[in-house]
Amino acid sequence: MENRETLSESFKNELDAISSNTILDPSYCRKKLILWFISTTITIVLYIIFWEHSWVRWSLLLTVPLNLFSLFTIVGSPYLLKRKIERTKQKLISGDETIAETEDDKEKKNGLLQLRFRSA
């Protein structure tokens, strides 16, 4: 019983530590967005300079999806991670409540059994 409580507490502590992670920090996201904008600008300038080469045009088919995926990870990751952390916290809370309910039920059953044996 104590191990479950300490395990639950350690999960909650770990979730709190993850919540304070740099990935979820707004200043970190802002810095990453600035770096993304700079690298995208450099990429666009290079595409304009070397556009006459046919392989550069074909590489654009790979560059655009990767660049959009990079933008999504910068913008979407904090939101998705926060949502996942909150869901996990809710599951831990409901798990703790379930454990407490089952322990209460066991105690009630044990109390009823003891009363039956005493009265018999």
C-alpha positions in Angstrom: 0.0 0.0 0.0 2.8 2.4 0.8 4.6 1.5 -2.3 1.6 2.5 -4.4 1.4 5.8 -2.7 5.1 6.5 -3.2 4.9 5.4 -6.8 2.0 7.7 -7.4 3.8 10.6 -5.7 6.9 9.9 -7.7 4.9 10.0 -10.9 3.4 13.3 -9.9 6.8 14.7 -9.0 8.1 13.5 -12.4 5.2 15.1 -14.2 5.9 18.4 -12.4 9.5 18.2 -13.4 8.5 17.6 -17.0 6.1 20.5 -16.9 9.0 22.8 -16.0 11.0 21.5 -18.9 12.5 24.0 -21.4 10.3 22.6 -24.3 7.2 23.9 -22.5 8.8 27.3 -21.7 7.3 30.1 -23.9 10.7 31.9 -24.2 12.3 28.7 -25.5 9.5 28.4 -28.1 10.0 32.0 -29.1 13.7 31.5 -29.6 13.1 28.3 -31.6 10.6 30.2 -33.8 13.1 33.0 -34.5 15.7 30.4 -35.4 13.2 28.6 -37.7 12.4 31.9 -39.4 16.1 32.7 -39.9 16.8 29.3 -41.4 13.7 29.4 -43.6 14.7 32.8 -44.9 18.2 31.5 -45.7 16.7 28.5 -47.5 14.4 30.8 -49.5 17.3 33.0 -50.5 19.4 30.0 -51.6 16.5 28.7 -53.6 16.1 32.0 -55.4 19.9 32.1 -56.1 20.1 28.5 -57.4 16.7 28.2 -59.0 18.1 27.6 -62.5 19.4 24.2 -61.5 16.8 21.5 -61.9 17.8 19.4 -58.9 17.2 22.5 -56.7 13.6 22.6 -57.9 13.1 18.9 -57.1 14.6 19.3 -53.6 11.8 21.8 -52.9 9.4 18.8 -52.8 11.3 17.6 -49.7 12.2 20.9 -48.2 8.7 22.3 -47.9 7.2 19.3 -45.9 10.2 19.1 -43.6 10.0 22.8 -43.0 6.3 22.7 -42.2 6.9 19.7 -39.9 9.6 21.6 -38.1 7.2 24.5 -37.6 4.5 22.2 -36.3 6.9 20.6 -33.8 7.9 24.1 -32.5 4.3 25.4 -32.2 2.3 22.2 -31.6 4.6 20.2 -29.3 4.1 22.4 -26.2 0.3 22.3 -26.6 0.3 18.5 -27.1 2.7 17.8 -24.3 0.7 20.0 -21.8 -2.5 18.2 -22.8 -0.9 14.8 -22.4 0.6 15.8 -19.0 -2.8 17.0 -17.7 -4.5 13.8 -19.0 -1.8 11.7 -17.2 -2.4 13.7 -13.9 -6.1 13.0 -14.2 -5.5 9.3 -14.7 -3.2 9.2 -11.6 -5.8 11.0 -9.5 -8.6 8.6 -10.7 -6.3 5.6 -10.1 -5.6 6.9 -6.5 -9.3 7.2 -5.9 -10.0 3.7 -7.2 -7.3 2.3 -5.0 -8.7 4.2 -2.0 -12.2 2.9 -2.8 -11.1 -0.7 -3.1 -9.2 -0.5 0.2 -12.3 1.0 1.9 -14.4 -1.8 0.4 -12.0 -4.4 1.8 -12.0 -2.8 5.2 -15.8 -2.8 5.2 -15.9 -6.5 4.2 -13.4 -7.4 6.9 -15.4 -5.5 9.5 -18.6 -7.2 8.4 -16.9 -10.6 8.6 -15.6 -9.9 12.0 -19.0 -8.9 13.2 -20.6 -12.1 11.8 -18.0 -14.3 13.6 -18.4 -12.4 16.9 -22.2 -12.7 16.7 -22.1 -16.4 15.9 
